[in-house]
Amino acid sequence: MTPKEIEEQINKTLATIEREREREIISRRYGLFDRKETLEQIGELLGITRERVRQLEKSVMARLRADAEKSNIPDLDKFETNAVKTLEDIGHVARVSTLTNKITGQDTSKIEQSRVAFLSELSPALTVVAENDHVHQSVAIAKVHDVKSLHAQVEKIVEAVKELGKPHPIEKISEHIKHDDPKHVGALSSTSKHLATLHGMWGHIKWPTVNPRNIRDKIYVILKQQGKHMHFNEIADAIKGSEFKHKDVTTQAIHNELIKDSRFVLIGRGIYALKEWGYKKGTVADIISQVLKEAGEPLHRDEIVKRVLKSRYVKETTILLNLQGKPQFQRVAKATYALAE
């Protein structure tokens, strides 16, 4: 359906409401042509109390649902059939925004999404889940989920993610909760305000690997995804070309964050790696000292170079110059060095 067809369906539905004041209440409460309004705002506009607005809204919606059950709302069944088919394709449940985009085949406005939510409220084959602190406003196929069962399933998935302790593909999460339909589990997960997904991995909304909130988290995700060291210019380009929100940041800002965050280690000229990969902060001389200390004996310069290059991305000549020019190292045999006493 196109947004225009959905608007026409809204007008057909409202036309079944006889009194203009009641049509006004429903239009404004559900945001069908403008932003949603409160009971107080509508009451002030119409010169009636907040409680009277609430009573009229409840009464009109009850009548509309009864008419929908009897197929007395023109063409509502076409919307309902379209919505059910779309939900079957994407996992039996979806956020209202996702469902609206899928039905229309395009990005939609808040008003268009409000219209789909309203028509779904009236459709007997659909269940509408109101937004709260735990879930987004969502629509499900009624024969698959009522409101209570959907909340229970989403809570179960959230607990499973916490138990797993780190991001996983939806197949792993489905296996953990013993559910045989990963697509359904993914659809349920998308309705939760406690879960997020990035690059096919699902995790808790607070985990930066699936929901990076600041520049440092985005840098971490890029390096983690790449799996190897990167120059700060490469990191900046990767962030700008990513799926992240608010990715328009300067290269200098990214470099500054790399310097400040202990998760990142400078291992070469402008080149950074993750500390969790075994890298340690320090100069080349510091790393040479660590190599000799761990060895517990003098080492040939070639062996020192080999070991240092495991944790630093520098030229061999840089290592040799440090060996020969720093007072903490002394040559004890031909091309062999130890820590100075």
Stockholm file with secondary structure:
# STOCKHOLM 1.0

chainA/1-341         MTPKEIEEQINKTLATIEREREREIISRRYGLFDRKETLEQIGELLGITRERVRQLEKSVMARLRADAEKSNIPDLDKFETNAVKTLEDIGHVARVSTLTNKITGQDTSKIEQSRVAFLSELSPALTVVAENDHVHQSVAIAKVHDVKSLHAQVEKIVEAVKELGKPHPIEKISEHIKHDDPKHVGALSSTSKHLATLHGMWGHIKWPTVNPRNIRDKIYVILKQQGKHMHFNEIADAIKGSEFKHKDVTTQAIHNELIKDSRFVLIGRGIYALKEWGYKKGTVADIISQVLKEAGEPLHRDEIVKRVLKSRYVKETTILLNLQGKPQFQRVAKATYALAE
#=GR chainA/1-341 SS CCHHHHHHHHHHHHTTCCCHHHHHHHHHHTTSSSSCCCHHHHHHHHTSCHHHHHHHHHHHHHHHHHHHHTTCSTTHHHHHHHHHHHHHHHTSEEEHHHHHHHHHTSCCCHHHHHHHHHHHHHCTTEEEECCCSSBCSEEEETTTCCHHHHHHHHHHHHHHHHHHCSCBCHHHHHHHTTCSCHHHHHHHHHTBSSEEEETTEEEETTCTTTSCCSHHHHHHHHHHHHTSCEEHHHHHHHHHTSSCSSCCCCHHHHHHHHHHCTTEEEEETTEEEEGGGTCCCSCHHHHHHHHHHHHTSCEEHHHHHHHHTTTCCCCHHHHHHHHHHCTTEEEEETTEEEECC
#=GC SS_cons         CCHHHHHHHHHHHHTTCCCHHHHHHHHHHTTSSSSCCCHHHHHHHHTSCHHHHHHHHHHHHHHHHHHHHTTCSTTHHHHHHHHHHHHHHHTSEEEHHHHHHHHHTSCCCHHHHHHHHHHHHHCTTEEEECCCSSBCSEEEETTTCCHHHHHHHHHHHHHHHHHHCSCBCHHHHHHHTTCSCHHHHHHHHHTBSSEEEETTEEEETTCTTTSCCSHHHHHHHHHHHHTSCEEHHHHHHHHHTSSCSSCCCCHHHHHHHHHHCTTEEEEETTEEEEGGGTCCCSCHHHHHHHHHHHHTSCEEHHHHHHHHTTTCCCCHHHHHHHHHHCTTEEEEETTEEEECC
//
